[in-house]
Amino acid sequence: MARKKIREYNSKTLLKTHMARLAGLDLPIRVAQVKKDTNFGELVGEHPWLTQVQAVPLVVKPDCLFGKRGKHDLVGLKLDLAGAEEFISQRMGKVIDMGTVKGAIDCFIIEPFVPHEEEYYLCIQGTRTGADISFSEAGGMEIEDNWDLVRTISVGVEEELSGERLAPLVATLPLEVRPGLEAFIAGAYAVYTDLDFTLMEMNPFTLGPDGRPFPLDMRGELDDTASFRSAKKWGGEGLEFPLPFGRRLSAAEAAVAGMDEGTGASLKLSILNPAGRVWTMVAGGGASVIYADTVGDLGAAAELGNYAERTPTRCACSTAPPPAPTAAARALLIGGGIANFTDVAATFRGIIAAIREREGAIRGARLKLFVRRGGPNYKAGLEAMRKLGQETGIDIEVYGPETTMTSICKRAIDHLAEADAADAKASSAA
């Protein structure tokens, strides 16, 4: 499962469309998306309700995967269309500093203003055995301060969500609103499961003047590995999986993302620290997690250069001059677990070609390679790696399946410490 965040616009659009299909509920959701190149004339043609502000004024807010928008003067209330357009033009492209990250606003949503008194909380979130459904009648900004009022039920995979199961969530509500809210929660859960959501959170949602539920703020995450069966329901290629706020792909990350889109294999690359001294070239998502976690557990998380699944592009990343140039030694972990069907020797041929291509840069970066792999034809693959070291003079340690994956992480980190000690001694002697 790969949890990918989607914009609030997409979360609400999917909820409205598929709530009607799956539960027969017509939610009063109306939402328009505005980006830098949006033409407001065309937007009104697509959403005529934008001009009906005499009866229903508008709300404007960024849709960039971050919260606390009101605290940054990014929420416009009770605006007409001209006011909404001006509000957006003054803030589009504005750089917002969130403390740990900063980025430019590049997307807004416009919705009708919904007057309300009650604010409810609803969250459906995936677990290892199914999903947890949490509800509270004390939703809104203070939900964390009122967490003791949140009630949760757990629903197993393929388990029926009956009214009896839902009853504890709404037990303290007035009798007249319970049936409607039960139906809404059940419908939301149906959308959640049918569209392969991994998270659907509404904080808050309220009941509109006509009594129908309306999510004021909504977050959604989808399992993008389920695109083979759900992409059409998501809206096909029109659905966007935006990067986290403030995140920008490096050239190497963009190149790997492009390769990933053009193959059935899984190719992933995230640069964590361009100046890192421990890099990985690992086969398999599970192995990638183990290697990254082990480096962190051994106290070298700050030195981890990347997190990814195998692409030779990382040879270039691990040898690239860091932002603060240093002559310190580096380490590259190559390998993975024990393959079931992969010809290890064949996959190593591509890695060997990449290493030969960057042979000079590898030596210049003082990069030592630690190789560990098992599986079909692994002995031939490991022998080819040993010969590569002998022919090029690159320092390569090679291990088979008798050696644990985690042990070469320790070998790599110990090597860096040994190299640093030798550098310090040489510097003192000089």
N, C-alpha and C positions, 0 to 999 in steps of 0.2 A: 504494500500500500504506500502511495506517495501522496501526502496531503498538500494540496496546492490551494492557496488563497485566491478568491475571486473578488471582484469589486462588488460593492453594495448594490449597484445598479443591476448586475447580473443575478445576484442572490434574490432580489425582489422580483425581477422579471421571471426567473425560473419558478419561484414560489407561486406567483399569480397564475402563470400559464398551466402549471402541472397540478396545482391544487384544484383547478376547475376540471381537469381531465381525470384525476384520480379520486377526488372526493366530492366533485360536483359543487364546490364552494366558490362563489365569485367574490374574491377579495377586492376591496376598493383601492387597490394599489395603482397609482399612476406615477411614473418616474421617467425623467428624461436625462440623457447623459450629454455633457458638454466637454469637449476637448479643445485644444488650441485652434484647430482648423474647422470647428463647427460653425456652420452658417445658420444664424438664428431664424432666417426666413424659412429655410428648409426644415428646421427643427419644429417650428410652429405647424408647418404642413403635416409633419408626422405626428405631432401631439397638439391637436387643436385646443385641448383643455388649458394650455398655457396662457391663453388670452381671456380666460373666464375668471380673472382674478377679482372682479367686482364681488362675486359670490364666494370665491375660494382663493385667498392670497397664496403666495408661493414661499417655499423654504428652499434655500440654497446652501450647500455644504460640499467640501472636498470629498472625493472618493479615491483616496490614495493609500488605503490600508493602514491608517493610523487613527488613534482616538484623541479625546480631549480637544476636539476641534473648536469648541466654544471658547476655550481658554486662550486660543491664539487668534481671536477675532475672525474666525473663518466660517461662521454660521450666520446667514442672513435670514431674518424672519419677516413674514407678512409683507412681502415685496410684490410689486406688479412686474410684468415682463421686462419693462425698461429698467426697473430697479435691479432685477435679477441679472440682467446683462451687464449693467454697470458694476455691480458687486463682483461678478466673476472677472471682468476685464481688469479691475484693480488688483486682483489677487492671483490671476493666472500667471504662473512662472515665479511667484514669490517663493523665496527660499525660507524654509521653516526649520529652526533648530530645535530638535526634540530632546536635546541633552546628550544622548548616546549616538544620535544620528541626525543628519540634516539633509534636506533635499528640496527640490522645487515642486510646487503644486502643478499638476498637469491634467487633472480631471476633476470635474464637478458633477453633482446631480442636482436636479430641480424636482421638487415634489409639491403637491398641495399642502398647505398648512392645515393640520388637523387639530382643532381645539379639543382638549381632553382634561380630565381630572385624574382618572385612574391610570397607573402605569404598571404593567405586568412584565415578568421576565420568563423567557422560555429558552432552553438550550438542549439540543440533541447532539450528543457526542459519541463517537465510536469508541468501543472498548475491545479487549481481546475476545470477549464472548458475545458481543452484540452491540448494544448502545445504551447509554444512560439518558433518560429524559428528566430534566430538572425544570421546575416551575415555581414561581413566587408571585404573590400579589403585591410585593413591595419592590418592583423593578425600578430602573432608572439609575441616576448617577450614584445613589447611595446603596447599590445592591451589595457591595462588599461589606458595608457596615451592618447589613441586615441579612447576612448569609445564613443565620440560624433560622430564617423564615423560608429558606429554599427547601422544597421537598423533591426527592429524586426516586425514580423507579428504574430498575434495570430490565431491559428487554433482550432476550436471547435471540440469536440468529434464527430467522424463520419462525419466530414465536408470534402468535396472533396478539394484536394489541386491542384488547376488548375494553368496553366501558368499565368493566369491573377492575381491570388493571389500572385504568386512568383515574378511577374515583379518588384514591388518596391524594392526588395532586390538587384537586379542586374542592376538596371536602369542606374547606372553611369559607368558600365563596357563597354569596347569596344564591338561593335556589334558582332564581330566574336566569342567572347567567351561566350556570354550570353546563347545561346541555350544549350551548353554543361554543363554549371554550373547550369542552371535551371533543367536539367535532373538529374544531380548529387544530387542536394538538394532534389528534389522530390523523388529520389530513396532512399536517406538516411532517409527521413521521412517515407517512406514505410517500411523500415527495422525497424526503431524506433517503429512504431505502431505494426507491425506484431510480433515482438519479445518481446514486453512488456518492452522496455527500459523506464527508467524514465529520463535519461540524456544521451545525445550523443554529445560530444564536440570535435572538431578538431581545435587545435590551435598550429601550423598552418597546413593548407593543401595547396598543391601547384598543379601546372599542370606539369606533367612530360614531357620529350622531345617529346613524342608522343601526347601530349595535354590531356592525361587522368588525372583526379584528383588523387592525392595521399596524404593521411593524414600523415604528418610527425610526429605529436604527437596527441594522441587521448585518451580521457577519456570516460568511459562508466559506467552506473549504470542500473541495472535491478530490476524489481519488483519481488522479489522472491516469493511473494504470488501467482504469476501467473505461477508457475512451473508446475502445474497440466496440463496446456495446452501448455506451451512453452518449457518445459525441453528438449524434443527431438530436437527441433530446436536450443537450446543452445548447444547441443552436449551431452545431457544425463548427466550421473554422472561425465563425464570428466570436466565439468565446475567447476571452483574453485571460491568461494567467500572468498578471503583472508581477514584476519583481517587488520585493519588500521596499517600503518607502526609503529613499535615499540610496538604494543599491543600484550600481551601474556595472554592466558586464565589462570586463577587460577584453582586450583583443583575443587572448587565448580562450577565455570562457565563451565568447561569442562564436569562435571557430568551432569549438567542441559542441556547442548547442546546435550549430548548423549541421554538423556531422550526425548528431543524435537524431535530428528530424528526418534525415535521409536514410536511416538504417533501422532494421528491426532489433539491432543490438542496443544495449544500454551504455551510452557514453556520457559521463557526467564530469564536470570540473567546476569547483568553487575555490577561488583563491582566498585563503584565510589571512595569510601574512606574506606579502611579496619578499620580505626580508627573512623569512623563516629558514631554518637550517635542516629541518626534517621534512622530506617530501615523500609522497607515496605514488606508486603506479600499480594499483591493485585490481585484480579481476574479481568482480562480484560485489553486489551491494552489501551483503552480510560481512564479507571480509573487509570491505572499506570501513565499516563501522567498528569492527574489532581492532583494526590497526589504529584508527584515529583515537578510539577510547583508550587503548593501551598506551599510546604516546602521552595522552593526557594523564592517565593514572600514574605514569612514571615521572610526572612533574615537568614534562616538556611541552605542554599544550601551547605555550606562547611561541614555541619554535616550530609548530606545525604549519607548513606552508600552504597545504591544500587539503581538500576533502573531495574525493572523486572515485569514479570507476574508470578502468583503464583506458587511456588514450596516450599515444606517444608524444602528444603535444607537451606533456608534462616534463619531458626531457629539457625542452626549451625553458620552461618556467623555473625548473630547479637550478638551472645554470645561469639564468639572467642576472645581471648586476642588480642588487637590491637597491631600494631608494637611498639607504645609507650604506655606501660601499664598505665592504669588509672583506678581509682576507681569511676569515675564519672558515674552518672545514665545514662541509655539509654532508648529508646522508640522503640516499634515495632508496626506499623500500620497494622492491619489485616482487610481485607474486600474487599469492592468494591462498585459498584453501586447497582441498584435494578435488580436482575436477572429476565429474562423472563421465562426460562425453567429449570434452574439449581436448584436442590434440595439443598438448603442452608444447611440443617441439615446434609445431606450426605457428602457434601464437608467439613464441619467443623469436621466431624469425623476423617478425615485424618490429619487435622491441630492439633486437640486435641491429637492424637496419637504422633505426632511429638513433641508437647510441653511436654507431659508426659515423653518422651524419654530423653529430655534435661532439665528436671525440675530443677535439681541441678545447672546446668550451667546458667539457666535463673535467678535464685535467686542470684547466685554468681556474675553475670554481672549487677545486679541491673536493670534488664530489665523490664519495665512496658509495658503491652499490652493494646492497644486501638483498640477495635473491633467495626466495623460498617458494617451492611449488611442488605439487604432487598431482597424480592423475595419469591418463593414457599418454604413453611415450614421454614421461617426464624425465627419465634418465638421459635421453638424447637431448632434450631441451636444456637440462642443467649442464651437460657436458659442453654444449655449444656456448653457454654463457662462460664457462671456465676458460675455454679456448679464446673467447673474445678478450678476456682479461689478459691472457698471456700475449696475445698478438698486439694489443693496443697499449698495454701498460696501465690501463685503468684498474684501480683497486676494486676488486669484486669478490665478495664472499658468497658462496653458493651452498644452499641447504636443500635437502629433500624433505619428504613428509615425515621422516623420523624426528624432525625438529619442529617445535610448535611455532605457530605464526607469531605469538606474542614474544617469544624469545629473541627474534631478530630485531624487534623494536628496542629491546634492552641493549642488544649488541650495538645498534646504531647510536643510541644515546650515550652509551659508554665510550664509543669511538670518538664522539664529539668532545667529551670530557678529557679523554686522553690526548686528543689533538690540541685542545686548549692548553693543557698542562705543558705539553711539549713546546708550544708557541711561547708561553710565558717563560719557560726555562731558557729558550733560545734568545728571547728578548733581554733577559737579565744578563746572560753571558755576553751579549753584544754591548 
